[in-house]
Amino acid sequence: MSPESPDDVRTAGVDSPAAADALAAVDRIIADFGANRVDAYFAGFAPEATFLFHAEPARLESRAEYEGLWASWVAASGFEVRGCRSTNRRLQVFGDIAVFSHDVDTTVHADGELSDSHERETIVMQLRDGAWVCVHEHLSLPS
């Protein structure tokens, strides 16, 4: 599973090379997640990025906290992402901030079994030193 083509993204204020770069950075995060390239995936996040996940009781306050949670999933169940598909994609650009929202279908392997989930996600990117980096991610269940 993979992101749709960039032509399938609804956009607002994105008629610029910076917007294309923001979308490419988001797509790298999604592709690295979907291919279980853990180090590359986490490299897309700022160290102080925050995370809100519907399955977690509290906000994660840093990339390191999320990395620790991920490592605990691996240790407890052999957690591994097997695929991720991004649909219903929208990118909005506001200067050096980009907000990407989409529907995400994920397949994971844990405890010897495959499972699929359907969620909605918002990824907030910031342009820093010429590169887009994720500063916040929010994952929720569809209504």
C-alpha positions as CSV (number, residue, x, y, z in Angstrom):
1,M,0.0,0.0,0.0
2,S,1.2,3.5,-0.7
3,P,0.2,7.1,-1.0
4,E,-2.0,8.0,-4.0
5,S,-0.3,10.0,-6.7
6,P,0.3,13.7,-5.9
7,D,-2.3,14.5,-8.5
8,D,-4.9,13.0,-6.2
9,V,-4.2,15.5,-3.4
10,R,-6.7,18.4,-2.8
11,T,-4.7,21.5,-2.1
12,A,-5.2,24.9,-0.7
13,G,-2.5,27.6,-1.2
14,V,-0.1,25.1,-2.7
15,D,0.9,26.5,-6.1
16,S,4.5,26.7,-5.1
17,P,7.7,24.6,-5.1
18,A,7.6,24.7,-1.2
19,A,4.2,23.0,-1.3
20,A,5.5,20.3,-3.5
21,D,8.4,19.8,-1.1
22,A,6.1,19.7,1.9
23,L,4.0,17.0,0.2
24,A,7.1,15.0,-0.7
25,A,8.2,15.1,2.9
26,V,4.8,13.9,4.1
27,D,4.9,11.1,1.5
28,R,8.3,10.0,2.7
29,I,7.0,9.8,6.3
30,I,4.0,7.7,5.1
31,A,6.1,5.5,2.8
32,D,8.7,4.9,5.6
33,F,6.0,4.0,8.0
34,G,4.3,1.7,5.6
35,A,7.6,-0.1,4.8
36,N,8.5,-0.4,8.5
37,R,11.6,1.6,7.9
38,V,11.6,2.7,11.6
39,D,14.8,4.9,11.6
40,A,13.9,6.7,8.4
41,Y,10.3,7.2,9.7
42,F,11.3,8.8,12.9
43,A,13.9,11.0,11.1
44,G,10.9,12.8,9.5
45,F,9.9,14.2,13.0
46,A,11.3,17.1,14.9
47,P,12.8,16.0,18.3
48,E,10.1,18.1,20.1
49,A,7.2,16.9,17.9
50,T,4.0,15.9,19.8
51,F,1.7,13.1,19.0
52,L,-2.0,12.4,19.8
53,F,-3.1,8.8,19.2
54,H,-6.6,7.7,20.0
55,A,-5.3,4.4,21.5
56,E,-3.0,6.1,24.0
57,P,-4.2,7.7,27.2
58,A,-2.1,10.9,26.9
59,R,-0.3,13.1,24.4
60,L,3.3,12.0,23.6
61,E,5.5,15.0,24.3
62,S,8.5,14.2,22.0
63,R,9.8,12.0,19.3
64,A,11.9,10.1,21.9
65,E,8.7,9.3,23.8
66,Y,7.1,7.9,20.7
67,E,10.2,6.0,19.8
68,G,10.1,4.4,23.3
69,L,6.4,3.5,22.8
70,W,7.2,1.9,19.4
71,A,10.0,-0.1,21.0
72,S,7.6,-1.3,23.7
73,W,5.2,-2.5,21.0
74,V,8.0,-4.4,19.2
75,A,9.2,-6.0,22.5
76,A,5.7,-7.0,23.6
77,S,4.2,-8.3,20.4
78,G,6.8,-8.2,17.6
79,F,4.9,-5.2,16.2
80,E,5.7,-4.5,12.5
81,V,4.0,-2.3,10.0
82,R,3.3,-4.2,6.8
83,G,1.5,-1.6,4.7
84,C,-0.1,1.8,4.7
85,R,-2.4,3.5,2.2
86,S,-3.2,7.2,2.2
87,T,-6.4,8.4,0.6
88,N,-8.8,11.4,0.8
89,R,-5.6,13.6,1.0
90,R,-5.5,17.3,1.5
91,L,-2.6,19.7,1.9
92,Q,-2.9,23.3,3.2
93,V,0.1,25.6,3.3
94,F,0.4,28.6,5.5
95,G,3.8,30.1,5.0
96,D,6.3,27.9,6.7
97,I,3.5,25.6,8.1
98,A,1.8,22.8,6.1
99,V,-1.2,20.8,7.3
100,F,-1.8,17.5,5.7
101,S,-4.9,15.5,6.5
102,H,-5.9,12.1,5.1
103,D,-7.6,8.8,5.7
104,V,-5.1,6.0,6.4
105,D,-5.5,2.3,6.1
106,T,-2.7,0.4,7.9
107,T,-1.8,-3.3,8.1
108,V,0.3,-4.4,11.0
109,H,1.7,-7.7,12.2
110,A,1.6,-8.3,16.0
111,D,1.3,-11.3,18.2
112,G,1.7,-13.5,15.1
113,E,-1.4,-12.0,13.3
114,L,-2.2,-9.4,10.7
115,S,-4.7,-6.7,11.5
116,D,-6.0,-3.8,9.5
117,S,-7.1,-0.4,10.8
118,H,-8.8,2.6,9.2
119,E,-8.1,6.0,10.8
120,R,-7.9,9.7,10.0
121,E,-4.7,11.5,10.5
122,T,-3.4,15.1,10.5
123,I,0.3,15.7,10.1
124,V,1.6,19.3,10.7
125,M,4.8,20.1,9.0
126,Q,7.2,23.1,9.5
127,L,9.8,24.4,7.1
128,R,13.1,24.5,9.0
129,D,16.4,25.3,7.3
130,G,15.0,24.5,3.9
131,A,13.5,21.1,4.9
132,W,10.0,20.1,6.0
133,V,9.8,18.3,9.3
134,C,6.8,17.0,11.2
135,V,6.0,18.9,14.4
136,H,2.7,17.3,15.3
137,E,0.7,14.2,14.4
138,H,-2.9,13.4,15.4
139,L,-4.5,10.0,14.7
140,S,-8.2,9.5,15.3
141,L,-10.9,7.0,14.5
142,P,-13.6,7.9,11.9
143,S,-17.0,8.8,13.2
